[in-house]
Amino acid sequence: MEERSVTFYKRLIIITALSILIIIMGLLTFFIGNVLEVWNSFDKEVSQKASNQLTINSDNGLSVKPTTAAGVATKQNSIEKEEKTAEHEQEVAVSAPVSEKVVYLTFDDGPSQNTTEILKILEEEQVKATFFFNTTERKHLDSVIKEAFDEGHAVGVLTSTGNDYDTIYASVNSYIEDFQAAYDRIYDITGVRPTIFRFPGGSINGYNKNIYPALIEEMKARGYVYFDWNVCAQDYSRAASQADIVKNATKIPHRSNECIVLMHDIGYDSEGSAIKEIIQFYRANGYSFQKLSKDVKPITF
């Protein structure tokens, strides 16, 4: 009986100890679970704040150093999207045409006593044009060439020998000498080397018919770009009235979305009076006004 009692108490003690151990383990599990839940909530909160901060700074154009791996991935995705968006915008900007219809107003033979008035009209109409200057004019008109350049118009070479086409086109070398003299003077006046020019009388005419292929090749080899025209105002005579100039300068070639209009800055009053009407006509027909440059595809004969 006494032996059984000892055995009974031993078992009781063991069962009690195990029960206490189970209770302790249960309590530990409970507390550890709560701690882990709190920690996870904290981690989620930090991640959310980091994500929000990235979004805010992305809108403001700033950068943030992420505090979590999730933040790094979020920022990387954001950067990639921004880069793709920038590339797309750049492609759109390059491929989108300024206008489906373009007209280039060009003035040959200036400067003259009317150039300043022409520049004033162009400024009022917010139009940029192209001037191919004849540098045989008197030296005090250098300031007019500079004025055209400073106001943002394109300035190109025409001639330094006036209308003496027999001398200009006597040979390839004689043309090069004439061109170089005008080129040098324009460069001295503007401080910028001209890259565009117009052959006096056009690239193919009765004076250069024997040399124009070699002449064109020589000028191209030197890196210059020349422009002829597909619309002519026929304003080179005092007999041309304002109505005649407007009529001729607005004869758009059939289905042509690009017009290079030849006009002359030779001091006739009818020229300046016609410019506004010509501008109004092209605007009403959906053309935008631009100036020539070496990057414009030339219209040539």
C-alpha positions in Angstrom: 0.0 0.0 0.0 2.8 2.4 0.9 4.7 1.4 -2.3 1.6 2.2 -4.4 1.2 5.6 -2.7 4.8 6.5 -3.6 4.2 5.5 -7.2 1.0 7.4 -7.3 2.6 10.6 -6.1 5.5 10.2 -8.6 3.0 10.0 -11.4 1.0 12.9 -10.1 4.2 15.0 -10.0 5.1 14.1 -13.5 1.6 14.8 -14.9 1.6 18.2 -13.0 5.0 19.1 -14.4 3.9 18.2 -17.9 0.7 20.2 -17.6 2.7 23.2 -16.4 5.1 22.8 -19.3 2.2 22.7 -21.8 0.7 25.8 -20.3 4.0 27.6 -20.5 4.5 26.6 -24.1 1.0 27.7 -25.0 1.6 31.1 -23.4 4.9 31.5 -25.2 3.2 30.6 -28.5 0.5 33.2 -27.8 3.0 36.0 -27.0 5.3 35.2 -29.8 2.4 35.2 -32.3 1.3 38.6 -31.1 4.8 39.9 -31.4 5.2 38.6 -35.0 1.8 40.1 -36.0 2.8 43.4 -34.6 6.1 43.2 -36.5 4.4 42.2 -39.7 2.0 45.2 -39.4 5.0 47.5 -38.8 6.8 46.1 -41.8 3.8 46.6 -44.0 3.4 50.1 -42.7 7.0 50.9 -43.5 6.7 49.4 -47.0 3.5 51.4 -47.6 5.2 54.6 -46.5 8.2 53.9 -48.7 5.9 53.3 -51.7 3.9 56.4 -51.0 7.1 58.4 -50.7 8.3 57.1 -54.1 5.0 58.1 -55.7 5.1 61.6 -54.2 8.7 62.1 -55.2 8.1 60.7 -58.7 5.4 63.4 -59.2 7.7 66.1 -57.9 10.7 65.0 -60.0 12.7 64.0 -56.9 14.5 60.7 -55.9 14.2 58.7 -52.7 16.5 56.0 -51.4 14.2 53.0 -50.7 14.3 51.3 -47.3 13.1 47.9 -48.4 13.6 45.5 -51.3 10.0 46.1 -52.4 10.8 49.8 -52.5 13.8 49.1 -54.8 11.7 47.2 -57.2 9.0 49.8 -57.2 11.5 52.6 -58.0 13.1 50.6 -60.7 9.8 50.0 -62.5 9.0 53.7 -62.1 12.3 54.7 -63.7 11.8 52.3 -66.6 8.3 53.6 -67.3 9.5 57.2 -67.2 12.3 56.4 -69.7 9.9 54.7 -72.0 7.5 57.6 -71.8 10.3 60.1 -72.5 11.4 58.0 -75.5 7.8 57.9 -76.8 7.4 61.6 -76.4 10.7 62.2 -78.2 9.6 60.0 -81.1 6.3 61.8 -81.4 8.0 65.2 -81.3 10.4 64.0 -84.1 7.8 62.3 -86.3 4.9 64.8 -85.9 5.0 67.3 -88.8 4.8 71.0 -87.9 2.2 71.4 -90.7 1.1 69.4 -93.7 1.5 72.5 -95.9 4.7 74.7 -95.8 5.6 77.8 -97.7 9.0 79.5 -97.8 9.0 83.2 -98.7 12.4 84.0 -100.3 13.7 87.4 -101.3 16.5 87.8 -103.9 18.8 90.8 -104.7 18.5 92.7 -101.5 19.3 94.6 -99.5 17.5 97.7 -100.8 15.9 100.8 -99.4 12.8 98.7 -98.8 14.3 95.9 -96.9 13.6 97.4 -93.5 10.0 97.9 -94.4 9.8 94.2 -95.5 11.3 93.2 -92.2 8.8 95.3 -90.4 5.9 93.6 -92.2 7.3 90.1 -91.6 7.6 91.0 -87.9 4.1 92.2 -87.7 2.9 89.0 -89.3 5.2 86.8 -87.2 6.7 85.2 -90.3 10.3 84.1 -90.8 11.6 84.3 -94.4 14.8 83.7 -96.3 17.0 86.5 -97.9 19.5 85.7 -100.6 21.6 88.8 -100.6 23.4 90.6 -103.4 26.4 92.1 -101.7 27.2 94.6 -104.5 24.9 97.1 -102.7 26.5 100.0 -100.9 28.4 99.2 -97.7 26.1 101.2 -95.4 23.4 98.6 -96.1 25.5 96.0 -94.3 23.5 97.0 -91.2 20.3 95.9 -93.0 21.8 92.4 -93.7 22.7 92.2 -90.0 19.1 93.4 -89.1 17.6 90.5 -91.1 19.9 88.0 -89.5 19.4 89.3 -86.0 15.6 89.1 -86.4 15.9 85.4 -87.1 15.5 85.2 -90.8 17.7 82.9 -92.9 20.5 84.6 -94.8 22.0 83.0 -97.9 24.4 83.9 -100.7 23.2 85.2 -104.1 26.0 87.1 -105.8 28.6 89.8 -105.4 28.6 90.8 -109.0 25.1 92.1 -109.5 23.2 91.0 -112.6 26.3 90.6 -114.8 25.5 86.9 -115.6 28.0 86.8 -118.5 30.8 87.4 -116.0 29.4 85.2 -113.2 28.9 82.2 -115.4 32.0 82.6 -117.6 33.4 79.5 -116.0 33.1 77.4 -112.9 36.0 79.3 -111.4 34.5 82.7 -112.1 31.3 81.6 -110.4 33.3 80.4 -107.4 35.1 83.7 -107.1 31.8 85.6 -107.2 30.2 83.3 -104.6 33.2 83.5 -102.3 33.2 87.3 -102.3 29.5 87.4 -101.2 30.1 84.5 -98.7 33.0 86.3 -97.0 31.1 89.6 -96.7 28.0 87.9 -95.2 30.2 86.0 -92.8 31.9 89.3 -91.8 28.5 90.9 -91.2 26.7 88.2 -89.3 29.6 86.2 -87.8 28.0 83.0 -89.1 29.1 81.1 -92.2 26.3 80.8 -94.7 25.3 77.2 -95.7 22.6 78.0 -98.2 22.6 79.8 -101.5 20.7 80.5 -104.7 22.3 80.6 -108.2 21.5 84.0 -109.8 18.8 83.3 -112.4 18.3 79.8 -111.0 20.5 76.6 -111.1 19.8 76.1 -114.8 19.5 79.2 -117.1 20.6 80.5 -120.4 23.9 81.8 -119.1 25.2 78.6 -117.4 23.8 75.9 -119.7 27.3 74.7 -120.6 28.7 74.5 -117.1 25.7 74.0 -114.8 26.3 70.2 -114.2 29.9 70.7 -113.2 29.0 73.9 -111.2 26.3 72.1 -109.2 28.6 69.2 -108.4 31.3 71.5 -107.3 29.0 73.4 -104.9 27.6 70.2 -103.5 31.1 68.9 -103.0 31.9 72.0 -101.0 28.9 71.3 -98.7 26.5 74.0 -99.7 22.8 73.6 -100.4 21.1 75.5 -103.2 17.4 76.3 -103.7 15.4 77.1 -106.8 11.6 77.8 -106.6 8.3 76.5 -107.7 6.4 79.8 -107.4 7.5 83.1 -108.8 6.0 86.5 -108.0 7.4 88.0 -111.3 8.1 91.2 -109.4 11.4 92.1 -111.0 9.9 95.0 -113.0 8.5 98.3 -112.0 5.6 97.5 -114.4 4.5 94.7 -112.0 1.5 96.0 -110.1 0.5 94.9 -106.5 -2.3 92.8 -107.9 0.0 91.1 -110.5 2.5 90.2 -107.8 -0.1 88.8 -105.5 -1.6 86.8 -108.3 1.7 85.3 -109.4 3.0 84.6 -105.9 -0.1 82.6 -105.1 -0.2 80.3 -108.1 0.2 77.1 -106.1 1.5 74.2 -108.2 -1.0 71.4 -108.6 -1.4 69.4 -105.3 1.8 70.9 -103.9 2.1 71.0 -100.1 5.5 72.7 -100.3 6.0 76.1 -102.0 9.2 78.1 -102.3 8.1 81.5 -103.5 10.6 83.7 -105.3 10.3 87.4 -104.7 12.7 90.3 -105.2 13.9 92.9 -102.7 14.9 95.5 -105.2 13.2 98.6 -103.8 9.9 98.7 -105.6 7.0 100.0 -103.5 4.6 97.4 -105.0 6.6 94.6 -103.5 6.1 95.6 -99.9 2.4 96.3 -100.4 1.8 92.8 -101.8 3.5 90.9 -99.0 0.6 91.1 -96.5 -1.9 89.8 -99.1 0.4 86.9 -100.0 0.8 85.9 -96.4 -2.9 86.1 -95.8 -3.6 83.9 -98.8 -1.2 81.1 -97.7 -2.5 81.2 -94.2 -6.1 81.0 -95.4 -5.1 77.9 -97.4 -3.6 76.1 -94.4 0.1 76.8 -95.0 2.7 77.4 -92.3 5.6 79.8 -92.9 9.1 78.6 -92.4 12.6 79.6 -93.4 15.1 77.6 -95.5 18.1 75.9 -94.0 20.6 73.2 -95.1 18.3 70.6 -93.5 15.3 71.5 -95.8 14.9 69.2 -98.8 15.6 71.6 -101.8 13.2 72.3 -104.6 15.4 72.5 -107.7 15.0 72.7 -111.5 
